[in-house]
Amino acid sequence: MDSTKSPLLRMVETTPTDYWNDSCAVDELEYAIARGATGATTNPQIVLDVLKKEPEHWKARARELYAACPIWSEADITWAIVEELAVRGAKMLQPVFERTAGAKGRLSIQTNPTLYRDTPAMVEQGLHFAGLAPNMQVKFPVTAAGLAAIEEATYRGVNINATVSFTVPQALAVGAAVERALERRAAEGLDTASLHPVCTIMIGRLDDWLKAICDRDDIVVTPGYTDWAGVAAFKRAYGIYRERGYRTRLLAAAYRNHLHWSQLIGGDVILTLPHLWQVRFNGSAVEVKKRIDDPVEPAVVAELTARIRDFGRAYEPDGLTPAEFDTFGASVRTLRTFIKAYHDLQGTIRDFVLPDPDRRG
């Protein structure tokens, strides 16, 4: 193994594990692609962060759209800029897309988070996003309505990425929904080879939720055990995916520590890494070796199951029904975060095109 190469590049060159850049910022995406990244992603918070990094460029662009489209709302301008950012990122990934014959090199763009209960609206927006570039991946939340949208969008030829997903039951529901859609396409003689569906498990956000429960309910668990919760759920879902032959590829997101990377190396999975964590991992002494099949210590799983009810709901294949996806604590927290970021994003666009006249400068 060439020790002069970055750990992430060694990972993608020596194992089936891929990683994506958890941003569409140009400098961060360039760094990631140079070190083996094969995709990138966006969400309202990521787009907001990019606008804050490149304010003069996007302020000028927002004002151009405002002047050119006099009947557009600030939401219209916001989505136009979101789409431009996504297309820019997709273009940067085009060489990867072409080199892998479409298997990799995709930019993941998220549907409007406020639509999480509206299946037809999510499907309509997803179809539009899929047409923006040949290498678009469209993110739908794993709510009850989002699950139906995932199946319908896949049937209609959209490469999906299931998001707002934290649990084994959600991942299994997505895998089954995609299989139904692919079988429908095959039965009608439609192409399935060009579809590369992805299901995210936001492992760090599951850890966050369990820690919040412990603080809220005065629950004491062995120090460090909650840092394994998302890893345990991911590994269990991955094992079941292999048993059932699901064609959807699992993706780990929401990084909090190196276990979220090191414990998943070797799996035929995707890791969506923020730039900060890429830099940390590339500068670390963590050995790049296969660990995906190493079981989480039974004592960890047993204690989390016994002490925190929501860990069992997240870890057991039948721990949640689709009707409960929307109200699972991590789902509610994340939906609220994404929706707030979406409104903050519109507020930023408003400040670009209608600056506060009472503010000096």
Contacts in CASP RR format, 6 or more apart in sequence:
PFRMAT RR
TARGET T0000
AUTHOR 0000-0000-0000
METHOD contacts of the structure
MODEL  1
MDSTKSPLLRMVETTPTDYWNDSCAVDELEYAIARGATGATTNPQIVLDV
LKKEPEHWKARARELYAACPIWSEADITWAIVEELAVRGAKMLQPVFERT
AGAKGRLSIQTNPTLYRDTPAMVEQGLHFAGLAPNMQVKFPVTAAGLAAI
EEATYRGVNINATVSFTVPQALAVGAAVERALERRAAEGLDTASLHPVCT
IMIGRLDDWLKAICDRDDIVVTPGYTDWAGVAAFKRAYGIYRERGYRTRL
LAAAYRNHLHWSQLIGGDVILTLPHLWQVRFNGSAVEVKKRIDDPVEPAV
VAELTARIRDFGRAYEPDGLTPAEFDTFGASVRTLRTFIKAYHDLQGTIR
DFVLPDPDRRG
1 10 0 8 1.000
1 14 0 8 1.000
1 288 0 8 1.000
2 10 0 8 1.000
5 13 0 8 1.000
6 35 0 8 1.000
6 282 0 8 1.000
6 283 0 8 1.000
7 281 0 8 1.000
7 282 0 8 1.000
7 283 0 8 1.000
7 284 0 8 1.000
7 286 0 8 1.000
7 288 0 8 1.000
8 19 0 8 1.000
8 35 0 8 1.000
8 36 0 8 1.000
8 37 0 8 1.000
8 273 0 8 1.000
8 278 0 8 1.000
8 281 0 8 1.000
8 282 0 8 1.000
9 35 0 8 1.000
9 36 0 8 1.000
10 288 0 8 1.000
11 17 0 8 1.000
11 19 0 8 1.000
11 265 0 8 1.000
11 266 0 8 1.000
11 288 0 8 1.000
12 18 0 8 1.000
12 19 0 8 1.000
12 36 0 8 1.000
12 37 0 8 1.000
12 38 0 8 1.000
13 36 0 8 1.000
14 288 0 8 1.000
15 265 0 8 1.000
15 266 0 8 1.000
15 267 0 8 1.000
15 288 0 8 1.000
15 290 0 8 1.000
16 266 0 8 1.000
16 267 0 8 1.000
16 268 0 8 1.000
16 269 0 8 1.000
17 264 0 8 1.000
17 265 0 8 1.000
17 266 0 8 1.000
17 267 0 8 1.000
17 268 0 8 1.000
17 269 0 8 1.000
17 270 0 8 1.000
17 271 0 8 1.000
17 292 0 8 1.000
18 37 0 8 1.000
18 38 0 8 1.000
18 39 0 8 1.000
18 104 0 8 1.000
18 269 0 8 1.000
18 270 0 8 1.000
18 271 0 8 1.000
19 32 0 8 1.000
19 36 0 8 1.000
19 37 0 8 1.000
19 38 0 8 1.000
19 270 0 8 1.000
19 271 0 8 1.000
19 272 0 8 1.000
19 273 0 8 1.000
19 278 0 8 1.000
20 32 0 8 1.000
20 37 0 8 1.000
20 38 0 8 1.000
20 39 0 8 1.000
20 40 0 8 1.000
20 41 0 8 1.000
20 108 0 8 1.000
20 251 0 8 1.000
20 270 0 8 1.000
20 271 0 8 1.000
20 272 0 8 1.000
20 273 0 8 1.000
21 28 0 8 1.000
21 29 0 8 1.000
21 31 0 8 1.000
21 32 0 8 1.000
21 33 0 8 1.000
21 37 0 8 1.000
21 39 0 8 1.000
21 40 0 8 1.000
21 41 0 8 1.000
21 272 0 8 1.000
21 273 0 8 1.000
21 275 0 8 1.000
21 278 0 8 1.000
22 40 0 8 1.000
22 41 0 8 1.000
22 46 0 8 1.000
22 253 0 8 1.000
22 255 0 8 1.000
22 272 0 8 1.000
22 273 0 8 1.000
22 274 0 8 1.000
22 275 0 8 1.000
23 29 0 8 1.000
23 40 0 8 1.000
23 41 0 8 1.000
23 42 0 8 1.000
23 46 0 8 1.000
23 49 0 8 1.000
23 50 0 8 1.000
23 274 0 8 1.000
23 275 0 8 1.000
24 40 0 8 1.000
24 41 0 8 1.000
24 42 0 8 1.000
24 46 0 8 1.000
24 47 0 8 1.000
24 50 0 8 1.000
24 85 0 8 1.000
24 86 0 8 1.000
24 88 0 8 1.000
24 89 0 8 1.000
24 107 0 8 1.000
25 49 0 8 1.000
25 50 0 8 1.000
25 53 0 8 1.000
25 54 0 8 1.000
25 275 0 8 1.000
26 88 0 8 1.000
26 89 0 8 1.000
26 92 0 8 1.000
28 275 0 8 1.000
29 37 0 8 1.000
29 40 0 8 1.000
29 89 0 8 1.000
29 92 0 8 1.000
29 93 0 8 1.000
30 92 0 8 1.000
31 275 0 8 1.000
31 278 0 8 1.000
32 39 0 8 1.000
32 40 0 8 1.000
32 273 0 8 1.000
32 275 0 8 1.000
32 278 0 8 1.000
33 92 0 8 1.000
33 93 0 8 1.000
33 96 0 8 1.000
35 278 0 8 1.000
35 282 0 8 1.000
38 93 0 8 1.000
38 96 0 8 1.000
38 100 0 8 1.000
38 104 0 8 1.000
38 105 0 8 1.000
39 93 0 8 1.000
39 96 0 8 1.000
39 104 0 8 1.000
39 105 0 8 1.000
39 106 0 8 1.000
39 107 0 8 1.000
39 108 0 8 1.000
40 89 0 8 1.000
40 92 0 8 1.000
40 93 0 8 1.000
40 107 0 8 1.000
40 108 0 8 1.000
41 107 0 8 1.000
41 108 0 8 1.000
41 110 0 8 1.000
41 137 0 8 1.000
41 139 0 8 1.000
41 161 0 8 1.000
41 253 0 8 1.000
41 272 0 8 1.000
42 82 0 8 1.000
42 85 0 8 1.000
42 86 0 8 1.000
42 107 0 8 1.000
42 108 0 8 1.000
42 109 0 8 1.000
42 110 0 8 1.000
43 110 0 8 1.000
43 113 0 8 1.000
43 139 0 8 1.000
43 163 0 8 1.000
43 338 0 8 1.000
43 341 0 8 1.000
44 110 0 8 1.000
44 113 0 8 1.000
44 338 0 8 1.000
44 339 0 8 1.000
44 341 0 8 1.000
44 342 0 8 1.000
44 344 0 8 1.000
44 345 0 8 1.000
45 337 0 8 1.000
45 338 0 8 1.000
45 341 0 8 1.000
47 81 0 8 1.000
47 82 0 8 1.000
47 85 0 8 1.000
47 345 0 8 1.000
48 341 0 8 1.000
48 344 0 8 1.000
48 345 0 8 1.000
48 348 0 8 1.000
50 58 0 8 1.000
50 85 0 8 1.000
51 58 0 8 1.000
51 81 0 8 1.000
51 345 0 8 1.000
51 348 0 8 1.000
52 348 0 8 1.000
58 81 0 8 1.000
58 352 0 8 1.000
59 352 0 8 1.000
61 81 0 8 1.000
61 84 0 8 1.000
62 77 0 8 1.000
62 81 0 8 1.000
62 349 0 8 1.000
62 352 0 8 1.000
62 353 0 8 1.000
63 352 0 8 1.000
63 353 0 8 1.000
65 72 0 8 1.000
65 77 0 8 1.000
65 80 0 8 1.000
65 81 0 8 1.000
66 72 0 8 1.000
66 77 0 8 1.000
66 353 0 8 1.000
69 76 0 8 1.000
69 77 0 8 1.000
72 80 0 8 1.000
74 346 0 8 1.000
74 347 0 8 1.000
74 349 0 8 1.000
74 350 0 8 1.000
74 353 0 8 1.000
75 346 0 8 1.000
77 349 0 8 1.000
77 353 0 8 1.000
78 345 0 8 1.000
78 346 0 8 1.000
78 349 0 8 1.000
79 112 0 8 1.000
81 349 0 8 1.000
82 109 0 8 1.000
82 345 0 8 1.000
83 109 0 8 1.000
83 129 0 8 1.000
83 132 0 8 1.000
86 107 0 8 1.000
86 109 0 8 1.000
86 129 0 8 1.000
86 132 0 8 1.000
86 133 0 8 1.000
86 136 0 8 1.000
87 107 0 8 1.000
87 132 0 8 1.000
87 133 0 8 1.000
89 107 0 8 1.000
90 106 0 8 1.000
90 107 0 8 1.000
90 132 0 8 1.000
90 133 0 8 1.000
90 135 0 8 1.000
90 136 0 8 1.000
91 133 0 8 1.000
93 105 0 8 1.000
93 106 0 8 1.000
93 107 0 8 1.000
93 135 0 8 1.000
94 105 0 8 1.000
94 135 0 8 1.000
96 104 0 8 1.000
96 105 0 8 1.000
97 104 0 8 1.000
97 105 0 8 1.000
97 106 0 8 1.000
97 134 0 8 1.000
97 135 0 8 1.000
102 135 0 8 1.000
102 194 0 8 1.000
102 196 0 8 1.000
103 196 0 8 1.000
104 196 0 8 1.000
105 135 0 8 1.000
106 135 0 8 1.000
106 136 0 8 1.000
106 137 0 8 1.000
106 159 0 8 1.000
106 196 0 8 1.000
107 133 0 8 1.000
107 135 0 8 1.000
107 136 0 8 1.000
107 137 0 8 1.000
108 136 0 8 1.000
108 137 0 8 1.000
108 138 0 8 1.000
108 139 0 8 1.000
108 161 0 8 1.000
108 198 0 8 1.000
109 129 0 8 1.000
109 132 0 8 1.000
109 136 0 8 1.000
109 137 0 8 1.000
109 138 0 8 1.000
109 139 0 8 1.000
110 138 0 8 1.000
110 139 0 8 1.000
110 163 0 8 1.000
110 338 0 8 1.000
111 122 0 8 1.000
111 125 0 8 1.000
111 126 0 8 1.000
111 129 0 8 1.000
111 138 0 8 1.000
111 139 0 8 1.000
111 140 0 8 1.000
111 141 0 8 1.000
111 149 0 8 1.000
112 121 0 8 1.000
112 122 0 8 1.000
112 125 0 8 1.000
112 342 0 8 1.000
113 141 0 8 1.000
113 335 0 8 1.000
113 338 0 8 1.000
113 339 0 8 1.000
113 341 0 8 1.000
113 342 0 8 1.000
114 339 0 8 1.000
114 342 0 8 1.000
115 121 0 8 1.000
115 122 0 8 1.000
115 125 0 8 1.000
116 122 0 8 1.000
116 141 0 8 1.000
116 143 0 8 1.000
116 145 0 8 1.000
116 146 0 8 1.000
116 164 0 8 1.000
116 326 0 8 1.000
116 335 0 8 1.000
117 143 0 8 1.000
117 144 0 8 1.000
117 145 0 8 1.000
117 326 0 8 1.000
118 145 0 8 1.000
119 145 0 8 1.000
119 146 0 8 1.000
119 148 0 8 1.000
119 149 0 8 1.000
119 152 0 8 1.000
122 140 0 8 1.000
122 145 0 8 1.000
122 146 0 8 1.000
122 149 0 8 1.000
122 153 0 8 1.000
123 149 0 8 1.000
123 152 0 8 1.000
123 153 0 8 1.000
123 156 0 8 1.000
126 138 0 8 1.000
126 140 0 8 1.000
126 153 0 8 1.000
126 158 0 8 1.000
127 153 0 8 1.000
127 156 0 8 1.000
127 158 0 8 1.000
129 136 0 8 1.000
129 138 0 8 1.000
130 136 0 8 1.000
130 138 0 8 1.000
130 153 0 8 1.000
130 157 0 8 1.000
130 158 0 8 1.000
130 159 0 8 1.000
136 159 0 8 1.000
137 159 0 8 1.000
137 160 0 8 1.000
137 161 0 8 1.000
137 196 0 8 1.000
137 198 0 8 1.000
138 153 0 8 1.000
138 158 0 8 1.000
138 159 0 8 1.000
138 160 0 8 1.000
138 161 0 8 1.000
139 160 0 8 1.000
139 161 0 8 1.000
139 162 0 8 1.000
139 163 0 8 1.000
139 200 0 8 1.000
140 146 0 8 1.000
140 149 0 8 1.000
140 150 0 8 1.000
140 153 0 8 1.000
140 160 0 8 1.000
140 161 0 8 1.000
140 162 0 8 1.000
140 163 0 8 1.000
141 162 0 8 1.000
141 163 0 8 1.000
141 164 0 8 1.000
141 165 0 8 1.000
141 331 0 8 1.000
141 335 0 8 1.000
142 150 0 8 1.000
142 162 0 8 1.000
142 163 0 8 1.000
142 164 0 8 1.000
142 165 0 8 1.000
142 170 0 8 1.000
142 173 0 8 1.000
142 174 0 8 1.000
142 199 0 8 1.000
142 325 0 8 1.000
142 331 0 8 1.000
143 164 0 8 1.000
143 325 0 8 1.000
143 326 0 8 1.000
143 331 0 8 1.000
143 335 0 8 1.000
144 322 0 8 1.000
144 323 0 8 1.000
144 325 0 8 1.000
144 326 0 8 1.000
147 173 0 8 1.000
147 174 0 8 1.000
147 177 0 8 1.000
147 322 0 8 1.000
147 325 0 8 1.000
148 177 0 8 1.000
150 160 0 8 1.000
150 162 0 8 1.000
150 174 0 8 1.000
150 177 0 8 1.000
150 178 0 8 1.000
150 181 0 8 1.000
151 177 0 8 1.000
151 178 0 8 1.000
151 180 0 8 1.000
151 181 0 8 1.000
152 181 0 8 1.000
153 160 0 8 1.000
153 181 0 8 1.000
154 160 0 8 1.000
154 177 0 8 1.000
154 178 0 8 1.000
154 181 0 8 1.000
154 182 0 8 1.000
154 185 0 8 1.000
154 195 0 8 1.000
154 197 0 8 1.000
155 181 0 8 1.000
155 184 0 8 1.000
155 185 0 8 1.000
157 185 0 8 1.000
157 190 0 8 1.000
157 195 0 8 1.000
159 195 0 8 1.000
159 196 0 8 1.000
159 197 0 8 1.000
159 198 0 8 1.000
160 178 0 8 1.000
160 197 0 8 1.000
160 198 0 8 1.000
161 197 0 8 1.000
161 198 0 8 1.000
161 199 0 8 1.000
161 200 0 8 1.000
161 251 0 8 1.000
162 170 0 8 1.000
162 171 0 8 1.000
162 174 0 8 1.000
162 197 0 8 1.000
162 198 0 8 1.000
162 199 0 8 1.000
162 200 0 8 1.000
162 248 0 8 1.000
163 200 0 8 1.000
163 202 0 8 1.000
163 253 0 8 1.000
164 202 0 8 1.000
164 331 0 8 1.000
164 334 0 8 1.000
164 335 0 8 1.000
164 338 0 8 1.000
165 171 0 8 1.000
165 174 0 8 1.000
165 199 0 8 1.000
165 200 0 8 1.000
165 201 0 8 1.000
165 202 0 8 1.000
166 201 0 8 1.000
166 202 0 8 1.000
166 203 0 8 1.000
166 205 0 8 1.000
166 206 0 8 1.000
166 209 0 8 1.000
166 230 0 8 1.000
166 233 0 8 1.000
166 314 0 8 1.000
166 328 0 8 1.000
166 330 0 8 1.000
166 331 0 8 1.000
166 334 0 8 1.000
167 201 0 8 1.000
167 206 0 8 1.000
167 233 0 8 1.000
167 313 0 8 1.000
167 314 0 8 1.000
167 315 0 8 1.000
167 319 0 8 1.000
167 320 0 8 1.000
167 328 0 8 1.000
167 330 0 8 1.000
168 233 0 8 1.000
168 236 0 8 1.000
168 237 0 8 1.000
168 240 0 8 1.000
168 314 0 8 1.000
168 315 0 8 1.000
168 316 0 8 1.000
168 317 0 8 1.000
168 319 0 8 1.000
169 313 0 8 1.000
169 314 0 8 1.000
169 316 0 8 1.000
169 317 0 8 1.000
169 318 0 8 1.000
169 319 0 8 1.000
169 320 0 8 1.000
169 321 0 8 1.000
169 325 0 8 1.000
170 201 0 8 1.000
170 320 0 8 1.000
170 325 0 8 1.000
171 199 0 8 1.000
171 201 0 8 1.000
171 237 0 8 1.000
171 241 0 8 1.000
171 250 0 8 1.000
172 237 0 8 1.000
172 240 0 8 1.000
172 317 0 8 1.000
173 322 0 8 1.000
173 325 0 8 1.000
174 199 0 8 1.000
174 248 0 8 1.000
175 197 0 8 1.000
175 199 0 8 1.000
175 241 0 8 1.000
175 244 0 8 1.000
175 246 0 8 1.000
175 248 0 8 1.000
176 246 0 8 1.000
178 197 0 8 1.000
178 199 0 8 1.000
178 246 0 8 1.000
178 247 0 8 1.000
178 248 0 8 1.000
179 246 0 8 1.000
179 247 0 8 1.000
182 192 0 8 1.000
182 195 0 8 1.000
182 247 0 8 1.000
185 191 0 8 1.000
185 192 0 8 1.000
185 195 0 8 1.000
186 192 0 8 1.000
196 249 0 8 1.000
197 247 0 8 1.000
197 248 0 8 1.000
197 249 0 8 1.000
198 248 0 8 1.000
198 249 0 8 1.000
198 250 0 8 1.000
198 251 0 8 1.000
198 270 0 8 1.000
199 248 0 8 1.000
199 249 0 8 1.000
199 250 0 8 1.000
199 251 0 8 1.000
200 250 0 8 1.000
200 251 0 8 1.000
200 252 0 8 1.000
200 253 0 8 1.000
200 272 0 8 1.000
201 230 0 8 1.000
201 233 0 8 1.000
201 234 0 8 1.000
201 237 0 8 1.000
201 250 0 8 1.000
201 251 0 8 1.000
201 252 0 8 1.000
201 253 0 8 1.000
202 253 0 8 1.000
202 254 0 8 1.000
202 330 0 8 1.000
202 334 0 8 1.000
203 229 0 8 1.000
203 230 0 8 1.000
203 231 0 8 1.000
203 233 0 8 1.000
203 234 0 8 1.000
203 252 0 8 1.000
203 253 0 8 1.000
203 254 0 8 1.000
203 260 0 8 1.000
204 230 0 8 1.000
204 253 0 8 1.000
204 254 0 8 1.000
204 255 0 8 1.000
204 256 0 8 1.000
204 260 0 8 1.000
205 254 0 8 1.000
205 330 0 8 1.000
205 333 0 8 1.000
205 334 0 8 1.000
206 229 0 8 1.000
206 230 0 8 1.000
206 233 0 8 1.000
206 314 0 8 1.000
206 330 0 8 1.000
207 226 0 8 1.000
207 227 0 8 1.000
207 229 0 8 1.000
207 230 0 8 1.000
207 256 0 8 1.000
208 254 0 8 1.000
208 256 0 8 1.000
208 330 0 8 1.000
208 333 0 8 1.000
209 310 0 8 1.000
209 329 0 8 1.000
209 330 0 8 1.000
209 333 0 8 1.000
210 226 0 8 1.000
210 229 0 8 1.000
210 304 0 8 1.000
210 308 0 8 1.000
210 310 0 8 1.000
210 311 0 8 1.000
211 226 0 8 1.000
212 333 0 8 1.000
213 219 0 8 1.000
213 308 0 8 1.000
213 310 0 8 1.000
214 220 0 8 1.000
214 221 0 8 1.000
214 226 0 8 1.000
214 308 0 8 1.000
219 307 0 8 1.000
219 308 0 8 1.000
220 307 0 8 1.000
221 303 0 8 1.000
221 304 0 8 1.000
221 307 0 8 1.000
221 308 0 8 1.000
222 300 0 8 1.000
222 303 0 8 1.000
225 300 0 8 1.000
225 303 0 8 1.000
225 304 0 8 1.000
226 304 0 8 1.000
226 308 0 8 1.000
227 256 0 8 1.000
227 257 0 8 1.000
227 259 0 8 1.000
228 259 0 8 1.000
228 296 0 8 1.000
228 297 0 8 1.000
228 300 0 8 1.000
228 304 0 8 1.000
229 304 0 8 1.000
229 311 0 8 1.000
229 314 0 8 1.000
229 315 0 8 1.000
230 260 0 8 1.000
230 314 0 8 1.000
231 259 0 8 1.000
231 260 0 8 1.000
231 263 0 8 1.000
231 264 0 8 1.000
231 296 0 8 1.000
232 296 0 8 1.000
232 300 0 8 1.000
232 301 0 8 1.000
232 304 0 8 1.000
232 315 0 8 1.000
233 314 0 8 1.000
233 315 0 8 1.000
234 250 0 8 1.000
234 252 0 8 1.000
234 264 0 8 1.000
235 263 0 8 1.000
235 264 0 8 1.000
235 292 0 8 1.000
235 295 0 8 1.000
235 296 0 8 1.000
236 315 0 8 1.000
236 317 0 8 1.000
237 250 0 8 1.000
238 250 0 8 1.000
238 267 0 8 1.000
238 269 0 8 1.000
238 292 0 8 1.000
240 317 0 8 1.000
241 248 0 8 1.000
241 250 0 8 1.000
249 268 0 8 1.000
249 269 0 8 1.000
249 270 0 8 1.000
250 269 0 8 1.000
250 270 0 8 1.000
251 269 0 8 1.000
251 270 0 8 1.000
251 271 0 8 1.000
251 272 0 8 1.000
252 260 0 8 1.000
252 264 0 8 1.000
252 269 0 8 1.000
252 270 0 8 1.000
252 271 0 8 1.000
252 272 0 8 1.000
253 271 0 8 1.000
253 272 0 8 1.000
254 260 0 8 1.000
255 261 0 8 1.000
255 273 0 8 1.000
255 274 0 8 1.000
255 277 0 8 1.000
258 280 0 8 1.000
258 281 0 8 1.000
258 284 0 8 1.000
258 286 0 8 1.000
260 271 0 8 1.000
261 271 0 8 1.000
261 273 0 8 1.000
261 277 0 8 1.000
261 281 0 8 1.000
261 286 0 8 1.000
262 286 0 8 1.000
262 291 0 8 1.000
263 291 0 8 1.000
263 292 0 8 1.000
263 294 0 8 1.000
264 271 0 8 1.000
264 291 0 8 1.000
264 292 0 8 1.000
265 288 0 8 1.000
265 289 0 8 1.000
265 290 0 8 1.000
265 291 0 8 1.000
265 292 0 8 1.000
266 290 0 8 1.000
266 291 0 8 1.000
266 292 0 8 1.000
267 290 0 8 1.000
267 292 0 8 1.000
269 292 0 8 1.000
273 281 0 8 1.000
301 315 0 8 1.000
304 311 0 8 1.000
304 312 0 8 1.000
304 315 0 8 1.000
305 311 0 8 1.000
305 312 0 8 1.000
305 315 0 8 1.000
310 328 0 8 1.000
310 329 0 8 1.000
312 319 0 8 1.000
313 319 0 8 1.000
313 320 0 8 1.000
313 324 0 8 1.000
313 328 0 8 1.000
314 320 0 8 1.000
314 328 0 8 1.000
314 330 0 8 1.000
320 328 0 8 1.000
325 331 0 8 1.000
326 332 0 8 1.000
326 335 0 8 1.000
END
